[in-house]
Amino acid sequence: MNHLRPFVVVSAGILLTACADVPSSAPIDPPPTFQPDIPVVEANEANALSAFVRFTAPTADSARAVVTRSDSKDVTYTFARTSQEGRFVLLGLQPSTAYNIVVEAWKGDEHQVSPQHTFVTAPLPPPLKDAYLELLSGDRPKHGYIMVPMVTDQTSYLVAFDSTGRLAWYRDFGHVPLVEAKQQANGNFTVFLGATRGWDRVPGEFQEVSRSGTLVRTWKAPDGYYTDSHEIQIRVEDGQTVAYFFGYDFKSADGLPGYNAGDEIAGHQLFRVTAAGEWKIIHNAWDNFSLDEMLEPPQPSGDFDHPNSVGFDTDGNFIISYRVLGTVVKVDRQTGKVIWHLGGRKNDFTFINDPEGGFSAQHDAQILANGNLLVFDNGWRHDPQYSRGLEYRLDETAKTATLVWSYSGDPKTFTAYTGSVQRTMDGNTFIGFSNLNEIAEVSSSGKLLGQYRPMISNAQSSGFYRAVVVRNLFRYQSP
């Protein structure tokens, strides 16, 4: 049997791929023909802009589905993962629209086509029927999708808008707060479901779903800890799937200014959890920081550290942003100890070329491929207060952090809580001014290229924790 690697060709905004979980087995007595049967099309209950296509093509070498809108000539092709049967996931369809679908099969140079099947997509759920990405100024993004959570009175959705601003993908997560969301390196999407702010004694978990919206697995802190909502990173290490995310527990806040006798305050741990449920603490804030390192307003806070991002340096060690401590730290992945502090009361660096002398109450710190640090500066301690996207060149030997790029908007605005930054392959940066419900795309020279706002309807915008660019809905591809 000739197995083909899957690959996707996209046209006219429709996306398709082959599911990897569908088995392929050659018949014992191959029939004399390899003509595919009529494709069976099933609605995707998780997404009206999606559907499943099943087919068989006995003894064929390869096969593909051809999808055409009944009212146009737009066509999208997808190649089956297996040679004789397959199950495609169609994504990016239009709601309440008829599509004609056939399966083409090849055996050597011979080619046959199945009978046609017509399928009509369902309408969007009422809360999303008017959702779009509003263009506030400039041009729309040139490629990829912008993914944000959208929370309504009825339910919470993870959505993706295409470069035209049209809703292209969504998944309903029910009537529960939805916080951190992104595409992971395995191509799946993760969201945090729960009402915690990083110190609340409430349950919560990360859910990992496939591109079709199917739940793959859940991730949460082990017994005795609460799961933090701010970040999760899923990787494959030594052949097994693992996730890094924060949990927290509580200790006495007695003696701290602004707290009452008997009050408790939360502190965080960085967990490494395997898909099988095995876990260990990689880094514990209680062991590496003291309560007198609390720095950022407003105080008092429910936690003394408040981590909001974890990433990886080019040498494999961790980069963690602690908002309340006002610091970004590098953590040894073997010992869990802090290697250096950038910002905060124990700052190890000299800031160069930065008029503010550093960031304040920051979010979303990450090391770029060039070794520089990209971070969202909320700017609580700036006078006047304003928020920026920043890039620093770090010299870990000389302990200098040189500001090489920044964007604060004109006029400058203040995002009090949350915020995000993301560098794309073309050198542009997407900045999420979350509390303002605005997303800016900025060039490497600091020029504003486009400004967008996620809208549930013409009258209601949608807030978000982070806005992320997704290049490919099927697999992770650097944006």
N, C-alpha and C positions, 0 to 999 in steps of 0.2 A: 504494500500500500504506500502511496506517495503522500506523505503529510506535508502540507504547506504551512509556512509561517504566516500568521495573520497580518494583514496590513490594510489600512483604511484610506479610501479616497473620498474626499468631501466635496459636494457641490450643492449650491442653492440652499445652504443652511441645514440640510438633513445629514445626520450622523448615524452610522451603523457600525457594528462590529460583531464578532462572533464570540459567544460565551465559551469560556474555557472549561466549564464544568459539565459539558455534554459529551458522553462517551461515543466512540466510533468503533464499530466492529464490522468486519467484512462478512458478508453472507457465506454460508458453507457452499452453496451452489449459486454462483452469481447469475442473475438473469441475463438474457441475451442483450438487453438494452440498458443504457445508463441514463435514459430520459428521466429527469426529476419529476416527482409527483407535484400535485397542486400544493403550493405552500399553505401552511396553516398559520394564520395570524391571530395573535392573542393580545388583548389590551393589557397594558401595564397599569395595575391598580394604583401604583405609587406615583404615577406620572402620566398625565394625559398627553404629554408631548412625546411619548415613548410607546413602543410596542415590541412584541416578540414575534419572530418568524421562525417556524420549524419546517424542515424539508428533509427528504431523502433522495439520493441520486445513486442508485445501486451501481457499483463498479466504476463510478466516475473517478477521475484523477483529482479533479477540483471542481468547485462550484461557487457561484456568487448569486446574491440577490440583487435585482434591479428594481428600484422604487421610483415611480413616476407620479407626480401629482396629476390627478384626473383633469385638472383645468389648465395644465401647462406642459411643457416639454422638459422641465427640470428633472434630472436623473442623478441618482447617487448609486455607486457600486460598492459592494463589500465582498471580500473573499472569505470563504468558509475556512474555518480552522481545520476541519477534517475533510476527508476526501469523499465520503459517501453520505454523511448526514451532518446536520448542524442546527444550531439555534442562535439566530441573530438577535441582537438588541438594537432596535432602531431608536435613535435619539434626535432631538432637535426638530421634531415634526411640528406642524401647525395644528392648533386645536380646531375641532369640528371641520375637518378637511378630509376629502376622499383621496386615497392613494391606490394606484395599481401596482401590484407586486408580482414579479415572475422570478423563477430561479433558472439561471443558465449553468450548464454543466459541460465539462470537457473530458474527453478521454483521448489522449494524444492530440491529434489535430482535429478530431471530430468534435462537433458542438451541437447540443440539443437544449431546447427551452421548454420549461413547464407551462401548463395552462396558467392563465392569469387569475389572480385573486384580487378583489377590491376590498379595501378596508377603510373605515371611516373613524377618525379619532374622536375622542370624547371632548366636550367643552372643558375649559379650565374651571377649577373650583371657584366659587364666587369671590373669595377674598383676593384671588390672583388675576381675575379676568381683566383688570385694568393696570396690572403691574408693568412697570417699564423703568428704564434707566434714563433719567432726564439729562439732556445736554444743557449745561448752564452757560458754557462759553467754550470757544476753541473748536477743536475737531474731536470726533469720536475715536476710541482706541482702534489701532490698525489691525490688531489680531487678538485672538483668544477671547476669553469670557471673564467677566467680573462676577465673583461669587461673594454673596453676603447673606446673613440671616435676615429674614423678614418676619417680624412678630406682629400678629394682629390680635384683635379681641377674641377671635375664635380659635386660632391655632398658630403654630410656629412653623415656618418653612425655611429650608435652605434653598436658595435660588441662584441661578446663573444667567446673566444677561449677555447676549452676543454683541458684536461690535456695532450693530445697528441700534442697540438699546432694547431689543425685543427679548422677552422671556424665552429662554431656550431649554432650561432644565429646572426641575424643582423636586423636592421631596418633603412631604408633610410629616412633621414629628409630633403632632398633637398639641394639646393645650398645656405646654410646659415651656418655661424660659429656655431659650437657645442662645448660647454664648459663642465660644470659640469654634471656628469652622475653617477647614482647609482641605486641600487635596494632599494626600500622603504620597510618598515615593512609590508605593505599590499601586497607585492609580485610584485607590478607594478614597472616599470622603469621610471625614470625622467631624462630629459636632459634640459639644458638651450640652447635656440636658440637666437643668437644675437651677435653683434660685440662689446659690451661694455667691457671695462677693469675695470669697477667699478667707472668710472667718466665721461664716454662719454655720450653725449646727443643723444642717439640713442635708438630706441625701442628694447625690448627683452622680452622673456617670458619663463617660464618653461613649458614643455609639459610632461604629465604623460600618459604612454601607458601601455597596458596590455601585457602579455607574447606573445600574438598573434600579437602584433604590433598595435592593435586598439587604437586610441586616446581616453583616458578616460576623461581628462579635461585639461585645461590650468590654470596656476597660474601666476599672475603678480601683481605688486604694484598698489595701487589705483591712481586715477587721481591726478596729481600734483607731482608725484614721478616717478623716473626711477627705473626699476627692475635691481638688481645686479645679476651677473652671478655665484657667487662663491659657493652657498650652498642653499639647500632646505631640510627640514626635514618634512615628512608627518606623522601624528599621528592621532589616534582616541581618542578624549577627550570628556567625557560626552555624548557618543553616536554619536558624529558628527566628520566628517573628517576635520582636520585642517592642515595648512601648516605654517611653520616658515621659513622665508627667509628675505633677506635684500633688502631695497630700498634706494634711496639717493636723496638729493636735494642740492642746492648750496647757498653759502654765499660769501661775499666779501673776497678776499685774500689780500686786501690792507695792506701794512706794513710788510708783510711776506718776508723774504729774498728770492731772486730769482724770485719774482713775479712782474708783472708790474701793474701800476695803472689801475684799472678797471677789473683786473683778478678776477675770481671767483674760489672757491675750493669746492669740493663735501664733504659732510658728510652723514653718513648712519644711518638708522633706522632698527631695527628688527621688522618685521611685523608678526602678527598672523592673518591669513586669513582663513575663513571657505570655504567649498565647495559651500556654497550659496552666497559667495562674501562679507560677513560681515568681517570687518577688524578693527584692532586697533594696535597702536604702543606700543610694549612691552618695548623697550629700545631705547634711542636716543643718539647717540654719541655727538651731539651738547650740550646736557645737562650734560654729564658726563666727558667730556675731553675738554681740551683747545688746541688751535692751537700750543702753545709752547711745547706740548708734542710730536710733530713730531720728529722722531728719526732716522728711517732707511734710508739708501741710496737706490737708487739715489734720490736726490732732485734737483729741485722742483718736486712735485708729483701732480697728478690731483685731489687726495683726501687727506684729512689730517689724515684719520684713516685706511681705507682699510681693512675691515673685510673679512676674507676668510674662516671661518668655524664657525658653531654654533652646539653645542651638549648639552648634559644634564649630570649634576652631579648625583651622586647616591641619593641625596636628592631632585632632581627634578629641581634645579636651573640651569641656563644656563652657559655654558662655551663657550666663544667667543674669537677667535684669531684675533687680529688687527695687520696687518703686519707693516704699517707705524709707528705705535706707539711702535712696538717691544714688545708687551705685550699680555698675555693671561689673561682674566678677568673672574671672577665668578660674575654673575648678578642675583640679586633677582628676581624671576619670578613674584612676586606680585607688587613690587615697581619699578622695572627696574633700580635700583641703583646698583652700583658696590660694591660687598662685599670685594673683594681683587684683587690686581694686581700681576701677576707673570711676572717679566721682565718689561722693559720700564723705563721711567723717574720717575714713582711713584711706583716702585717695593716694595712690602711688604715682600718679602721672602729673606732668605739667601740661596744661592746655595751651596750645599755640594757635594764633590766628582766629580765636573764638572771642567775639566781643562780650559774650556773656560769661566767659570763663568756665564753660561746661553746661551740662544739661540739668534738668530738675524734674523729678517725678516721672521719669521716662518710661517708655514702653517699646516692645518689639526690637530688642537689640540682636543683631546678627552679624556674623563675619561673612564678608563677600569673598568671591573667588580670588580677588587681588589681595586679600588679607586685611582690608580696611573694615572698620566697624560702621554699620548703618544702624541708626537708632531714631525713634520718634521722641522728640523732646517736648513734653507737655508744657514746661515752662512755668511751674507754679511759683518759683522764687525769683523769676525775672521781674524787673520793674521798668515799665509796665509788663504785666503778664502776657505772654504770647507763645504760640507753639511753632515748632520747626521740625523739618526732616533734616538730619545731619549725617555726614560721612566724615569719619576721622581716619587719618593714617596713623597707625600705632607703631611706635618703636619700643618693643618690649625690653630692649637692653638699655637704651637711654631714658626710658620711661617718659616718652612724650606722646601726646595725642594732638595731631595737627589737623585742624578743620580744613578739608579740601573741597567740600560741597555742602550747600545748605539751601533750604527753601522755606520761607515763612509766609508767603502770600502777600498780596498788596490790595487792600490794607491787611495788616497782620491781624490774625484771629487767635483766640484762645480756646483750646480743647482741654477742658479741665480733667476729664478722665478718659481712659482708653486711647486708642489711636494706633496706626499701623504704617509701616513703610515696606516697600518691596521693589527691588531692582530687577529690571527685565534684561534680556539678552542684548537688546539694542542700546542699552545704556540709560534708558529712561527709568524714572522712579514713580511708582504709584503711592500716594500718601492718603491715608484714610483719616480725615478730620472727623472722627466718629461722632462726637457730641453735636457737631454741626450737620451731620448726615451728608457730608460732601466728600468726594474723592477727587484728587488732583493728579494728573499725569504731567510730570515735569522732565525736561530734557537734561542732559549732562551739563549743559551750560546754565541751568537754573531757569530756563524759560518755561512758562506755563503753556502746555500744549492742549490741554482739555480739562474741563471740570464737569463733574457728573453728580447726580443725586438719585439714589434708589427711591422709587415711588411705588407705593401700593395702589394709589389712584391719583388723580389730578389734585386731590385735596389733602392727601396724607403722605408724608415721607416716612421712611423706615430707618430707625436707628440701627447701628451695628457696632460690634466690638472691633472687628477687623474687616477690611475689604481686601480680598486677594485676587490676583489674576491667575486664571487657570488656562493654560495653553491648549490642553487636549482633555476632553471629557472622559476618554477611555483609559489612558495611561498617563503617568506623570511625565511631563516634558517641560524643561525649563522655559519659563515665560519670557 
